[in-house]
């Protein structure tokens, strides 16, 4: 079965096409990204601007066409914090549905944490024991812990790298006082969640996912993407502190020149590093492992769990998490 998953995030609209069936490892076939930075296209009232909505409709339509060309039997489309928090999200979703035929499912923050946790659990397996999973997005930070495929606890807090860049920093690079004050503020914000997670007991394995953590690990010496997804990659608290001292003095333009840093995310790298460091400190963590699977893979895996294991090639039917075309 060829599946497409369309992730409308705070920074990008990302289409991932995989070949997969129930009980098998999803094989990535193609990956396409469109940079929209929707979170930066909210007006003072917190509504997505007409320009932002126009760009979203075009990006979703293009992704649907690309998925069809790739032979996808199903397109699972979802949106996260940027659309979720827009004051006019219902109107925007209606417009996307009407003009593209794609029914975007808005995930709650807790849903994000749970789908990501599922992906991490499937990647590491039962031998990993109790997992603690962390994920920094553009708008929020997700945390989940548990021994099963469904976490015992799942949290989402509005501490995304893009959000903090917009709300906490006025200069590029940020002033030292902004970095220091943001670090102290993050400690206060994370304390309640950290207390709850610590009551769940010591995890057997601590895992981080997604682009921010992967970039931070790469900049502290982890294997490059060319080494493949199964190369072991870690991020240590000591390495992260040293990295922050270095990158917090660099402009976004200079950061974009570093190996492993994408131009579209360079401007929010310092904020992401501060969130990572504050989270590790709040949870008394000295090391994280980087998992190549995250939210999109979790959505795919859950979709496959709901099939009967046979090839479902009928088209024109709307699924639970997205839309099919006729």
N, C-alpha and C positions, 0 to 999 in steps of 0.2 A: 504494500500500500504506500503510495506517495502522498505525503501530507505537507501542507504549508502552515506555518504558524506566523502570524503577523503581530508584532509587539509594538504598540504605540506608546513610547515612553516619553520622559521629560525632554530628552535630547534628540532621539532618533525614532524613525519608523523603520523597523527591522523585519525583513521577511527571511525566514529560514525554511528551506525545503529539505525534507528528509525522506528516505525510504525506510519504512519500519513496519513491523507487525508485532502482535502481542507476544511477549516473551523473548523478543529479540532486541539487540542493541540498535537504536536508531542511527542510520548512516546519513550524515549531512551530505547533501548534493549541491546546493547553492545557497548563498547568503548575500542579501542585498540590503543596503542601508541608505536612507534618505535623512539628512540632517535638517531638522525643523526647529529644535529648541522651543517646543511649545510652551514650556514653563516660563519662558522669557517673553511670550506673546500674550500675556494676560494684561488687561487694562487696569487702571487704579481701582475699579470695582471688583476685580478678581474674575472678570469674564474673558474668555478667549476672544481675541479680536477677529474681525471679519477676515483680515489678511491671514491670520493664523488658521482659521477654519477653512479658508480657500486652499491653503497649502496642504492641510490635512486631507481634504477631500481628494485633491490631485494625487497625493502620495498613496492613499489607500487604493484609489482606482488603478494607479500604475502597478502597485503590488499585486492586486487581484489579477490584472492582465498577465503579469510575469508568472504568477503561480499557475495560471491556466496554460501558458506556453510550456511550462515545465511538466505538465501532466498531472498536477495535483488533483486528488480525488476529493479532498476536503481542505478548506481553509479555515483555520481556527484563529480568530482575531480578537485581541483584547487590548485594553488601555489601562494605564496605571495612574500614578498620582497627578500628573498634569491635567488630564481630562477629568479625572475623578474629582478634583478640587475646583475646577472651573465653575463659576456660578451659573453659566449657561450650558452646562454639560448635556442636559437633556436635549436642548435644541440642536447642539452640535452633533450629537449621536443620531438624531432623527435625520439631519441633513446628510450625514455620511451614509445612512441606510438608504435613504431615498435616491441619492445620486450615484451610489456605487453598488448597491445591493449587498453590501457587507454589513453584518450586524456586529458591531463592536461590543464585546462584553467588558464592562468596567469591573476590574478586580478590586476588592478591598485590600487594604494593607495586609491584613491577616491572611487573606487568600494568597497574596504574593509570597508571604513567609512560608505558608504550607506547601504550595507547589514547588518552591525552591528546595524546601526540606526533602520532599519526595525525591527530587532529582539527585540530591546529594546522597540520600540513603541508597538509592538504586546504584549509584556509581561506586560507593564503598562497600555496600553489602552489609549483611547482618554481623559480620565479624568486627565491624567498627564499634559495636556496642552503643552506648549512649552518645548521641551526636549533639553538638552545639553548632548551629549554622548561622553565619552572619552574611549580610548582603547590603552593600551601600549602593543606592540608586541615585538618580538625579534629584528626586524629591523626598525620599524617605530612606530610613535604615530599617531593615527587617532582621529579626532575631527569632530563632526557634530552637527548641531542645526536646529530645525524646529518644526512646529506644525503638520505636516502631516506625512505620512509614508515615503515620500521621503524628505530628509532634504533640507532646504533652502540653507545651506552652508555645504560643506564637505571638509575636509582638511586631508592631510597625510604629515607628516614631518619626516625626517630621524633621529628620536630620540628614537629608540628602545633600550630596556634594554641591549640586547646582543651587539648591535653595540657600545654603549657607553662604555661598559665594555672592549671591544677590543681596542677602539681608545683613551679612556681617562685615563684608569688605567694601570699602569705598575706593581703595587705591589698588593699582596693579604694578608691582607686587604689593600685597597688603602691608600695612605698617606693622612693626613689631608689637605695638600695643594692641592692634586688632587681633593678631595671632594669639597673644597671651590671653586677652580677654575672652576670645572665642573658645580657647582651650578650657578656661575656668568655667565658662557658661555651659559647655558640653558636659563637663563633669556633673554639674547640677542637674542637667536634663536627663542624664543617663542613670543617675543614682536609683530612682524608684524601680526601673526595669531591671537593673543589675541586682537589686536585692531579691526580686522575685525569681530571677534565673538562678541565683546562688542557692536559693532554698530548694531547688530541684536536684541539688547534689552535683558532685564533680563529674564532668563529661569525660568519656573515654577518648574522644577525638573532637578537636575543634577545627572547623572548616569554614573557609570564606569563599564566596563566589562573585562572579561578575567582573566587569571591566576595571572598576576602581581598584579592587584588591589585586587583580592580575597585574595591573600597571605598577602598583607599589611594590609588589614582589619582584617584578622584573628589574625595577630600578635599584633594588637592594641585592641583586645578584642571582635571582632565580633564572632558570633556563628560558630561552626565547621561545616564541611560538613555533619556530621551525623545528624544535625538538619534539614536537608532537604533544597531544593531550595527555599521554600517560606518563610523561616526565614528572617526577616529584618536584613540586614547587612549594616553598614555605616563605612566610613573612614573620620575622622576629620583632619583638618590641624594641630591642636595641638597634637593629637595622633601621626600623621605622623612625625612631627618634633622630638618628643621624641624618636620615633622608630629609626630614622636615626642616632641620637646621639649614640644609642646603637649598631645597627648592623654595622655601618661604621667602628667599631673597631674589628670586627670579621672576621675570615677567612671564605672562602667558606665551608670548612669542618665543622667548628663550626656552621655555619648558617644552614647547612643541617640537623643538629641535632634538630633544633627547630621544634615544632609542626606546621604542615601546610606548611612547606617548602620542596619542592621536591629536591632530590639530583641533578637532571638534570638542575635545574634553580637556585640553591643556589648561583652560582658564579656571577649571574647577578642581584641579589636582591638589592644590594646597588644602582646600577645604575638605576634600575627601580623605587626605592623609590625616588631618586633625580629627575627623570623625573616627577613623580606624584606630588611631592612637588612644583617643579617649575611651573608646569601647573596650580595647584590650586592657587599659588601665582599670576601668570600672569593674571588669570581670576577672581581674588578676591573671591575665593570660600572657604568657611569654612567647608563644609561637602559634601560628595558624597554618594549616595546609590549604592550598588553593585547589578548588575543584573546578574542572572544566565545564561541568553541567550546572545549569541554574534554572531560572524561571521558565524560559521557553521549553527546555527539555522536560521540566515537570509537567507543563501543560500537555505536551505530546504524550508522555507516559500515562497520564491520567486518561487521556482520550483513548489510548490503546487498551487500557484496562476495561473500558466500557464497550469494547467490541467483543464479538463471539469467537474471534480468532480466524475468521474467514475473510476473504477478499471482498470488501464492500465498495463496489465500483459504480453503484447507482448515483446519478447526479441530479442536481436540481432540488435537493432536500436541504433544509436548514438544520444544522446541528446545534448542539447545546452551547458550544463555545465559539461559533463562527457562522459563516454562511457558505453555502454551495452555490454554484452557478448552473444554469441550464444550458 
